[in-house]
Structures are given as structure tokens and as C-alpha cells.
Amino acid sequence: MAGHHSSRSSHQAFASRLLLLLLTVLPLTLACFAFFLQWCGGLYDPVNHWSPDRLEFLGMDNGGGSNVPFRSSRGDGSGSDCVDVLGQSRTALFPYYRDWKFDLGSDIRPQICITASTSAGLEQTLPWIFYHKVIGVSTFFLFVEGKAASPEVSKVLESIPGVKVIYRTRELEEQQAKSRIWNETWLAIYFYKPCNYELFVKQNLNMEMAIVMARDAGMDWIIHLDTDELIYPAGTREYSVRHLLADVPGNVDMVIFSNYESCVERDDVKEPFSEVSMFKKNRDHLPKDVCFDIYKEATRGNPNYFLTYGNGKAAARIQDHLRPHGAHRWHNYMKNPNEIKLEEAAVLHYTYSKFSDLISRRDRCGCKPTKEAMKRCFMLDFDRAAFIIASTVTEEEMLQWYREQVVWTNKTLNLKLLRTGILTRIYAPMVIVQELRESGVFSSVIASAQTTLSKDKSVSIESSNSSRKLESGDVSSGKIGTYRES
């Protein structure tokens, strides 16, 4: 009896040890299996899906969008990723890597284009273009002059898929001289005036040409922006202007984006798109009593609520008889367009966000720095004051004026206005542009275009040398005949 009891106890002890072993080994086995699958890209892990290692921008998948903000290059499930886990890249997946092309596809609707008149360099235009590509803009019509028209800049712009560069040539001016815009009575007050007025007329002429190009390219919507403005598609299920406009009812002709104005907190900002996160909201997006109560504090002694314009920008549906109606709106020759104003989405205006903007704006205008001349040269009070300051004082005095009028250094006031909603923090553009830069998109497209430009220069030099030889007679008569025949 005692032997039987001892045998049963021994059996129970063995069973307990076996069960304990199974309970220990089974979870470890499952964990190892799951890790192996995840390692090879075969298992979806929602925690890892939102980790910093995943750098996938919206609108990059074949379906035109994703709920994931970024994607790591290891998420393609290839076998090589299993081998090279330690060497994984944190680069965002963009067209200038591995010969990829940033092509939204003509079958994706709606097709959206942006037109701009610019003289800016690559440090501004490249982040501007690729940010808008990320949020769903497929085509750009850039009317360039000044620095933007130089070979070093324009060749890079021309190399980007979806970018059409239009130069301000004599042929273009002759064509625009025949435009019906010159018969528009509402625009007549801007004719034959310098600086801002001249730019305003030029923008309307360029917008008119862009409408024709947009129609020929099969676009559905057209937006006019400056290269210091970014669309902020808030209120969409994805951070996408394409989804925003796709939800607009078919009977709507024009969509108004209220503008928010940048509020720089330092005087040494170099790259506004990736350094500025604080903006002043448009009064259209605020309760009326909020602005009324602390209006004076919100303006900080400047003439108006915003330093510059406050009437937003607009997207227009491509249709018959569409025409520009100033730089901020569109109209139609045959009807009053049906328009709506968006409640959340906006245009972020990075105005005077760099101290150097004072000097660059001054250098673009040859007006005398007098109050009388300013009325003829600039539309807005702040632009007039800024031009006079930039033209009449020392750089040190200019910097002091910039700090007082533009830079938001009073943290107590900033916090108060943030709490009331007049100021707001917006980080999405900053994050996107920073990731674009860190992933090498900008440097890649510049390097690619410079290689092409170098080849073109080599061909040009060889051609020039051949011409000199011909002119100097340093070629046999037989070769001259062959050259001429060719």
C-alpha cells in the first residue's frame, strides 16, 4: 500500500514538472517564432507599426494614402532584410531612391496642380514642391525669373517629375500682352505700377496661362500659391489635400483656404518650413468674441491683425470660362462661382520668417524709401514700413526693428494667445520637411540634375571649341564641308 502511494506521488511530481516545463517552453517558443516572422517582415505588429523606425509618408502607397505617417525601408518583406537587419535604413521611401518615381498616376482623382510665380532659390522651392507632393499634389506650373530662372536652379526644377518650368521670355511677354486680362476694369488700378503692383498683374497673367496648361494636362483642381506658403489639409482622414478636395460636392466651383500667419520665435531662422511651428489663426477660424477681447495684444502694435494679407487662397475646379480674379481668388466669365470656405484646412503663410527677407524684398524693388513712393509700390502697410526700414537704417537697427515687430519673444503673451486659440502649434509640415531633408531627397535631386548640367556644359564647350576652330580656319576644307552639310 505504501509502495503504491509512493509511486503515485512520484507520478504526480513528474506530471507537475512536465506541465511547468511546457508552460515555460511554449511561450518562449511562440515568442521566438513571432520574432522570426516579424524579423522577416511576415508579421504585422501594431506597436512596431507606430514606432520611430517606420518612416512612411502619407500618399506613398499605391492606393494613394495610408493611415501610417512614415515607413521604414525594411518593411518590404524582402529576404535581404532578414540578413541585413543591423544595417537597416531609416530613410523615407521617396522617388529618388532606387530609381523610384513619385508618380501619383493619371488614374487617381482628383488631379491637383499648383501654379506659382517665383524668383526663389532651391533652398525654398525644393521643400515647397516635395511637401506638396507628399500631400497629394501631382503637377506644378512654375513661372520663374531671377534666381529661379538661373541654370543652376531651373535645371534642378525641370528634372523633377510633374514640374513644368516656364521662363519669362520675350515670346511669353508678347503672348501675355494680348491677354484679355488687360481689359479687366477691376485690375486696371494695378497696371503700370512698380514692385508689388507689377507682381500682382504678372501673377494674374501667369494664372491665366496656367489654367490652359492645367486643362491640357488633365487636371481637376488648380491652386495659386507663393513659395512661402504651404497647404495645411487639416480635417481630413489622412493628411491629404487630394482627399480634402475629393470630398467637395460636385456643384462647388471654388474652395477657400483661410490663411494662418507664421509667428517666428527667433531672429536667426534659416529654414522656416522645418523650424517654425507657431502660427496665428485666421479670424474666420476663431469665435468673434475671442478676437475682439484681446485684439490689441494679438496685433502687438502692428497696423493690422496679420502683418500681410488675411483673405486666404483658393482652389478652383478646372472648367470652361475659368479665369483668375487676383492672386487669391478665381472667377468665371459666364457665372458667379459657387464657393465654400473650409472650417479646418488652411494655407500656412511663412511671411518675413527670416531676417534676410527684409533685405531680399528691398533688393527686388527700386522704389525710393519715402511714404509717397511707398503708396505707389506696395499695397500693404507692413510691407511699406519694412521697405523703408530696410532702406534707411543700419543692419543692427534693422535687426532690432525685426525683433520688435516680427519675432514673438514674449513667452507669457505667447502662452496666453495659445490658450485663447489665437495662436496654435502646427508640427506636421515641420516633420515632413525635416524627414525629406534627412532622407536625402533634396540632395539627391540636386546631385542628379548637376550631373546632367555638367554633361550639357561639356557638350556646349566642345561645340564652342569646334566653332572657334571653324572661325579660325583650323580645320581642313573637307571637314568644313562635312560640318556645313551636317
C-alpha positions as CSV (number, residue, x, y, z in Angstrom):
1,M,0.0,0.0,0.0
2,A,2.8,2.3,1.0
3,G,4.7,1.4,-2.3
4,H,1.6,2.2,-4.4
5,H,1.2,5.6,-2.7
6,S,4.9,6.4,-3.2
7,S,4.6,5.5,-6.9
8,R,1.5,7.8,-7.4
9,S,3.3,10.7,-5.7
10,S,6.3,10.2,-7.9
11,H,4.0,10.2,-11.0
12,Q,2.2,13.4,-9.9
13,A,5.6,15.1,-9.2
14,F,6.7,14.2,-12.7
15,A,3.5,15.4,-14.3
16,S,3.8,18.7,-12.4
17,R,7.4,19.1,-13.6
18,L,6.3,18.3,-17.2
19,L,3.5,20.8,-17.0
20,L,5.8,23.5,-15.6
21,L,8.3,22.8,-18.4
22,L,5.6,23.1,-21.1
23,L,4.3,26.3,-19.6
24,T,7.8,27.7,-19.7
25,V,8.9,26.4,-23.1
26,L,5.7,27.1,-25.0
27,P,5.6,30.9,-24.6
28,L,9.3,31.1,-25.3
29,T,8.8,29.1,-28.5
30,L,5.9,31.3,-29.6
31,A,7.8,34.4,-28.8
32,C,10.8,33.2,-30.8
33,F,8.5,32.3,-33.7
34,A,6.8,35.6,-33.7
35,F,10.1,37.4,-33.5
36,F,11.4,35.4,-36.5
37,L,8.3,36.2,-38.6
38,Q,8.5,39.9,-37.7
39,W,12.2,39.9,-38.4
40,C,11.5,38.7,-41.9
41,G,8.6,41.1,-42.5
42,G,5.9,38.4,-42.3
43,L,4.0,39.6,-39.2
44,Y,2.1,42.8,-38.6
45,D,2.9,44.4,-35.3
46,P,0.8,47.4,-34.4
47,V,3.2,48.6,-31.8
48,N,6.2,48.5,-34.2
49,H,3.9,50.0,-36.9
50,W,3.9,53.3,-35.0
51,S,7.5,53.1,-33.8
52,P,10.0,55.8,-34.9
53,D,11.7,53.2,-37.1
54,R,8.8,53.3,-39.5
55,L,9.1,56.4,-41.8
56,E,6.2,56.2,-44.3
57,F,4.7,59.4,-45.6
58,L,1.1,59.7,-46.4
59,G,0.1,59.2,-50.0
60,M,3.1,57.0,-50.8
61,D,1.3,53.7,-51.2
62,N,-0.3,52.5,-54.4
63,G,-3.7,53.3,-53.1
64,G,-2.7,56.9,-52.7
65,G,-2.7,57.0,-48.9
66,S,-2.1,55.4,-45.6
67,N,-3.0,55.9,-42.0
68,V,0.6,55.5,-41.1
69,P,2.7,58.7,-41.1
70,F,6.0,57.2,-42.1
71,R,7.6,53.9,-43.2
72,S,11.0,52.3,-42.8
73,S,12.7,50.8,-45.8
74,R,12.8,47.4,-44.1
75,G,9.1,46.9,-44.3
76,D,9.0,45.5,-47.8
77,G,9.4,41.9,-46.7
78,S,12.3,41.0,-48.9
79,G,14.7,38.3,-47.8
80,S,17.7,40.5,-47.8
81,D,16.1,42.4,-44.9
82,C,16.3,39.4,-42.7
83,V,20.1,39.1,-43.4
84,D,20.8,42.8,-43.0
85,V,18.7,43.8,-40.0
86,L,21.5,45.7,-38.3
87,G,22.1,47.6,-41.4
88,Q,18.5,48.7,-41.9
89,S,18.0,52.3,-43.2
90,R,15.8,54.9,-41.6
91,T,15.4,56.7,-45.0
92,A,11.9,57.6,-46.1
93,L,10.7,55.9,-49.2
94,F,10.8,58.6,-51.9
95,P,11.2,58.7,-55.7
96,Y,14.9,59.5,-55.8
97,Y,15.9,56.3,-54.0
98,R,16.5,53.1,-56.0
99,D,15.2,54.9,-59.2
100,W,11.7,55.2,-57.8
101,K,9.4,57.7,-59.4
102,F,7.0,59.9,-57.4
103,D,4.0,59.2,-59.7
104,L,0.5,59.7,-58.3
105,G,-0.8,58.3,-61.6
106,S,-3.3,59.9,-64.0
107,D,-6.0,57.5,-63.0
108,I,-6.0,58.8,-59.4
109,R,-8.7,61.5,-58.9
110,P,-8.8,64.3,-58.3
111,Q,-5.6,65.5,-60.1
112,I,-4.4,68.7,-58.4
113,C,-1.9,71.3,-59.7
114,I,-0.3,74.3,-58.1
115,T,0.9,77.4,-60.1
116,A,3.3,79.9,-58.7
117,S,5.4,82.9,-59.9
118,T,8.8,82.7,-58.1
119,S,12.3,84.0,-58.1
120,A,13.3,81.9,-55.1
121,G,16.3,79.5,-54.9
122,L,16.3,75.8,-54.3
123,E,16.6,76.1,-50.5
124,Q,13.0,77.3,-50.6
125,T,11.4,75.7,-53.7
126,L,12.5,72.1,-53.2
127,P,11.0,71.7,-49.7
128,W,7.9,73.5,-51.0
129,I,7.5,71.2,-54.0
130,F,8.1,67.9,-52.2
131,Y,6.0,68.8,-49.2
132,H,3.0,69.3,-51.6
133,K,3.9,66.1,-53.5
134,V,3.6,64.3,-50.1
135,I,0.1,65.6,-49.5
136,G,-1.2,64.7,-53.0
137,V,-0.3,67.5,-55.5
138,S,0.8,65.9,-58.8
139,T,1.7,68.9,-61.1
140,F,3.4,72.3,-60.7
141,F,3.5,75.1,-63.2
142,L,6.3,77.4,-62.1
143,F,6.8,80.8,-63.8
144,V,10.4,81.6,-63.0
145,E,12.6,84.6,-63.1
146,G,15.6,86.0,-61.2
147,K,17.4,83.3,-59.2
148,A,14.8,80.7,-60.0
149,A,15.5,81.1,-63.7
150,S,19.3,80.6,-63.4
151,P,20.6,77.3,-64.9
152,E,21.7,76.0,-61.5
153,V,18.2,76.3,-60.2
154,S,15.9,75.8,-63.2
155,K,17.7,72.6,-64.4
156,V,17.0,71.0,-61.0
157,L,13.4,72.1,-61.1
158,E,13.0,70.7,-64.6
159,S,14.4,67.4,-63.6
160,I,11.6,66.8,-61.0
161,P,8.6,64.7,-62.4
162,G,5.5,66.8,-62.6
163,V,7.2,70.2,-62.6
164,K,6.8,72.4,-65.6
165,V,9.1,75.4,-65.7
166,I,8.0,78.5,-67.7
167,Y,10.6,81.2,-68.3
168,R,9.8,84.9,-68.7
169,T,11.0,85.3,-72.2
170,R,10.2,87.9,-74.8
171,E,7.8,85.5,-76.5
172,L,5.9,85.0,-73.2
173,E,5.6,88.7,-72.7
174,E,4.4,89.2,-76.2
175,Q,1.8,86.5,-75.7
176,Q,0.6,87.9,-72.4
177,A,0.4,91.4,-73.9
178,K,-2.6,90.1,-76.0
179,S,-4.4,88.7,-72.9
180,R,-8.0,89.8,-72.2
181,I,-6.9,90.5,-68.7
182,W,-5.7,93.9,-69.8
183,N,-9.4,94.7,-70.5
184,E,-10.4,93.9,-66.9
185,T,-11.6,97.0,-65.2
186,W,-11.1,95.6,-61.7
187,L,-7.4,95.1,-62.4
188,A,-6.8,98.4,-64.1
189,I,-5.7,100.2,-60.9
190,Y,-2.7,97.8,-60.7
191,F,-1.5,98.5,-64.2
192,Y,1.8,100.3,-64.9
193,K,3.0,100.5,-61.3
194,P,6.2,99.0,-59.9
195,C,7.0,96.4,-57.3
196,N,4.0,94.7,-55.7
197,Y,1.6,96.0,-58.2
198,E,3.7,94.8,-61.1
199,L,4.0,91.4,-59.4
200,F,0.2,91.2,-58.9
201,V,-0.5,91.8,-62.6
202,K,2.1,89.3,-63.6
203,Q,0.6,86.7,-61.3
204,N,-2.8,87.1,-62.9
205,L,-1.3,86.8,-66.4
206,N,0.6,83.7,-65.3
207,M,-2.5,82.2,-63.6
208,E,-4.4,82.7,-66.9
209,M,-1.8,80.7,-68.8
210,A,-1.7,78.0,-66.1
211,I,-5.4,77.4,-66.5
212,V,-4.9,76.4,-70.1
213,M,-1.9,74.2,-69.2
214,A,-3.8,72.6,-66.4
215,R,-6.7,71.7,-68.7
216,D,-4.3,70.3,-71.3
217,A,-2.7,68.2,-68.5
218,G,-6.0,66.7,-67.4
219,M,-6.1,68.5,-64.0
220,D,-9.2,68.7,-61.9
221,W,-8.2,71.5,-59.5
222,I,-5.8,74.4,-59.7
223,I,-4.4,76.4,-56.7
224,H,-2.3,79.5,-56.8
225,L,0.4,79.7,-54.1
226,D,3.6,81.6,-53.4
227,T,6.6,79.6,-52.5
228,D,6.5,80.8,-48.9
229,E,3.1,79.2,-48.4
230,L,2.1,75.6,-47.6
231,I,-1.3,73.9,-47.7
232,Y,-2.4,72.5,-44.4
233,P,-5.1,69.9,-45.1
234,A,-6.5,69.6,-41.6
235,G,-9.8,67.9,-41.0
236,T,-9.1,65.0,-43.5
237,R,-9.0,61.4,-42.5
238,E,-5.5,61.4,-43.9
239,Y,-3.1,64.4,-44.2
240,S,-4.0,64.8,-47.9
241,V,-5.3,67.7,-50.0
242,R,-6.4,65.2,-52.6
243,H,-8.8,63.6,-50.1
244,L,-9.9,67.0,-49.0
245,L,-10.9,68.1,-52.5
246,A,-12.3,64.6,-53.3
247,D,-14.9,65.2,-50.6
248,V,-16.1,68.6,-52.1
249,P,-19.6,68.4,-53.6
250,G,-19.7,68.4,-57.4
251,N,-21.6,71.6,-57.6
252,V,-18.8,73.6,-55.8
253,D,-16.6,75.6,-58.1
254,M,-14.1,77.1,-55.6
255,V,-12.8,76.2,-52.2
256,I,-11.4,78.9,-49.9
257,F,-8.5,78.1,-47.6
258,S,-8.2,80.7,-44.8
259,N,-4.6,81.7,-44.2
260,Y,-2.6,81.3,-40.9
261,E,0.5,83.5,-40.5
262,S,3.8,82.3,-39.1
263,C,5.0,83.6,-35.8
264,V,8.7,83.2,-35.5
265,E,10.2,82.9,-32.1
266,R,13.8,83.5,-33.0
267,D,15.6,86.1,-35.2
268,D,18.0,83.5,-36.7
269,V,15.6,81.2,-38.6
270,K,17.2,79.8,-41.7
271,E,14.8,77.1,-42.9
272,P,11.2,78.3,-42.0
273,F,9.4,75.1,-43.2
274,S,11.4,73.0,-40.8
275,E,12.0,75.5,-37.9
276,V,8.7,77.3,-37.4
277,S,5.7,75.7,-35.6
278,M,3.7,78.6,-34.2
279,F,1.0,80.3,-36.3
280,K,-1.6,83.0,-35.8
281,K,-5.0,81.7,-36.8
282,N,-7.3,83.5,-39.3
283,R,-10.2,85.2,-37.6
284,D,-12.5,83.1,-39.8
285,H,-11.5,80.1,-37.6
286,L,-12.0,81.9,-34.3
287,P,-15.1,82.9,-32.3
288,K,-15.7,86.6,-32.8
289,D,-15.5,87.5,-29.1
290,V,-12.0,86.0,-28.8
291,C,-10.5,88.4,-31.3
292,F,-12.5,91.4,-30.0
293,D,-11.3,90.9,-26.4
294,I,-7.6,90.8,-27.0
295,Y,-7.2,92.2,-30.5
296,K,-4.6,94.8,-29.4
297,E,-2.4,92.2,-27.8
298,A,-2.7,89.9,-30.8
299,T,-1.5,92.6,-33.2
300,R,1.4,93.7,-30.9
301,G,1.2,97.3,-32.2
302,N,1.2,96.5,-35.9
303,P,-1.4,98.1,-38.2
304,N,-3.5,95.0,-38.9
305,Y,-4.3,91.6,-37.4
306,F,-1.9,90.0,-39.8
307,L,1.4,91.5,-40.9
308,T,0.5,90.9,-44.5
309,Y,-2.7,89.6,-46.3
310,G,-5.6,88.0,-44.5
311,N,-8.0,86.9,-47.2
312,G,-6.7,83.3,-47.8
313,K,-6.1,81.4,-51.0
314,A,-8.4,79.4,-53.2
315,A,-8.6,76.2,-55.2
316,A,-10.7,76.3,-58.3
317,R,-12.3,73.4,-60.2
318,I,-11.0,73.3,-63.8
319,Q,-13.9,74.2,-66.1
320,D,-14.9,76.3,-69.1
321,H,-14.5,80.1,-68.8
322,L,-12.4,79.9,-65.6
323,R,-10.3,83.0,-65.0
324,P,-8.1,84.5,-62.3
325,H,-9.5,87.1,-60.0
326,G,-6.4,88.4,-58.3
327,A,-3.7,86.3,-56.7
328,H,-6.1,85.0,-54.0
329,R,-9.3,84.0,-55.9
330,W,-10.6,82.6,-59.2
331,H,-13.8,83.6,-61.1
332,N,-15.7,82.6,-64.2
333,Y,-16.6,84.7,-67.2
334,M,-20.1,83.1,-67.5
335,K,-21.3,82.8,-63.9
336,N,-20.7,83.6,-60.3
337,P,-18.8,80.6,-59.0
338,N,-20.3,78.6,-56.1
339,E,-17.7,78.6,-53.3
340,I,-17.3,77.2,-49.9
341,K,-14.8,78.1,-47.1
342,L,-13.1,75.2,-45.3
343,E,-13.5,75.2,-41.5
344,E,-10.2,73.5,-40.6
345,A,-7.8,73.4,-43.5
346,A,-5.7,76.4,-44.1
347,V,-2.8,77.9,-46.0
348,L,0.3,78.5,-43.8
349,H,2.0,81.7,-44.8
350,Y,5.6,82.0,-43.7
351,T,5.8,85.7,-44.0
352,Y,9.0,87.6,-43.0
353,S,10.1,84.4,-41.3
354,K,13.8,85.1,-41.9
355,F,15.6,88.3,-41.1
356,S,17.1,88.2,-44.6
357,D,13.6,88.6,-46.1
358,L,13.8,92.3,-45.2
359,I,16.9,92.7,-47.4
360,S,15.7,90.4,-50.3
361,R,12.4,92.2,-50.6
362,R,14.1,95.5,-50.6
363,D,16.5,94.4,-53.3
364,R,13.6,93.3,-55.6
365,C,12.2,96.8,-55.7
366,G,13.8,100.0,-56.9
367,C,11.4,102.5,-55.3
368,K,12.6,105.4,-53.2
369,P,12.0,104.8,-49.4
370,T,9.5,107.7,-49.0
371,K,5.9,107.4,-47.8
372,E,4.7,108.9,-51.0
373,A,6.6,106.4,-53.2
374,M,5.5,103.5,-51.0
375,K,1.8,104.1,-51.9
376,R,2.7,103.5,-55.5
377,C,5.0,100.5,-54.8
378,F,3.3,98.4,-52.1
379,M,-0.3,97.6,-51.2
380,L,0.1,96.6,-47.6
381,D,1.1,98.9,-44.7
382,F,3.6,96.5,-43.2
383,D,5.4,95.9,-46.5
384,R,5.8,99.7,-46.8
385,A,7.2,100.1,-43.3
386,A,9.6,97.1,-43.8
387,F,10.9,98.5,-47.1
388,I,11.6,101.9,-45.5
389,I,13.4,100.3,-42.6
390,A,15.5,98.1,-44.8
391,S,16.5,101.0,-47.0
392,T,17.3,103.7,-44.4
393,V,18.9,102.2,-41.2
394,T,21.9,100.1,-40.3
395,E,21.8,96.4,-40.2
396,E,21.9,96.5,-36.4
397,E,18.9,98.8,-36.2
398,M,17.1,96.7,-38.8
399,L,17.6,93.6,-36.6
400,Q,16.3,95.5,-33.6
401,W,13.2,96.6,-35.6
402,Y,12.7,93.0,-36.8
403,R,12.8,91.6,-33.2
404,E,10.2,94.1,-32.1
405,Q,7.8,93.9,-35.0
406,V,8.1,90.3,-36.2
407,V,9.7,88.0,-33.6
408,W,7.5,86.7,-30.8
409,T,9.8,86.8,-27.9
410,N,7.3,87.4,-25.1
411,K,6.6,83.8,-23.8
412,T,3.9,85.0,-21.4
413,L,2.0,86.6,-24.2
414,N,2.5,83.6,-26.5
415,L,1.2,81.3,-23.9
416,K,-1.9,83.5,-23.3
417,L,-2.7,83.6,-27.0
418,L,-2.1,79.9,-27.4
419,R,-4.6,79.2,-24.6
420,T,-7.2,81.5,-26.1
421,G,-6.7,79.8,-29.5
422,I,-5.4,82.8,-31.5
423,L,-2.1,81.2,-31.7
424,T,-1.7,77.5,-32.5
425,R,1.1,74.9,-32.8
426,I,1.3,73.0,-36.1
427,Y,4.1,70.4,-36.4
428,A,3.1,68.3,-39.5
429,P,4.9,70.4,-42.2
430,M,8.0,70.7,-40.0
431,V,8.2,66.9,-39.5
432,I,7.6,66.2,-43.2
433,V,10.2,68.6,-44.5
434,Q,12.7,67.5,-41.9
435,E,12.3,63.9,-42.9
436,L,12.5,64.8,-46.6
437,R,15.8,66.6,-45.9
438,E,17.3,63.9,-43.6
439,S,16.3,61.1,-46.1
440,G,18.4,62.9,-48.8
441,V,15.6,63.7,-51.2
442,F,16.8,67.3,-51.8
443,S,20.5,66.4,-52.1
444,S,19.6,63.5,-54.4
445,V,17.7,65.5,-56.9
446,I,20.3,68.3,-56.9
447,A,23.1,65.9,-57.5
448,S,21.2,64.2,-60.3
449,A,20.5,67.5,-62.0
450,Q,24.1,68.7,-61.6
451,T,25.4,65.6,-63.3
452,T,23.1,66.3,-66.2
453,L,24.1,70.0,-66.2
454,S,27.8,69.1,-66.2
455,K,27.3,66.9,-69.2
456,D,25.4,69.7,-71.0
457,K,28.2,72.1,-70.3
458,S,30.8,69.6,-71.6
459,V,28.8,69.3,-74.9
460,S,28.5,73.1,-75.0
461,I,32.2,73.6,-74.5
462,E,33.0,71.0,-77.2
463,S,30.6,72.7,-79.6
464,S,32.1,76.1,-78.8
465,N,35.6,74.8,-79.4
466,S,34.5,73.4,-82.7
467,S,33.0,76.7,-83.6
468,R,36.3,78.5,-82.8
469,K,38.2,76.1,-84.9
470,L,35.9,76.8,-87.8
471,E,36.1,80.5,-87.4
472,S,39.9,80.4,-87.2
473,G,40.2,78.1,-90.2
474,D,42.0,75.4,-88.1
475,V,40.0,72.7,-89.9
476,S,40.6,71.1,-93.3
477,S,38.3,72.1,-96.1
478,G,36.9,68.6,-96.3
479,K,35.8,68.8,-92.6
480,I,34.3,72.2,-93.1
481,G,32.2,70.8,-96.0
482,T,31.1,67.9,-93.9
483,Y,30.2,70.2,-91.0
484,R,28.2,72.5,-93.2
485,E,26.3,69.7,-94.8
486,S,25.5,68.3,-91.4
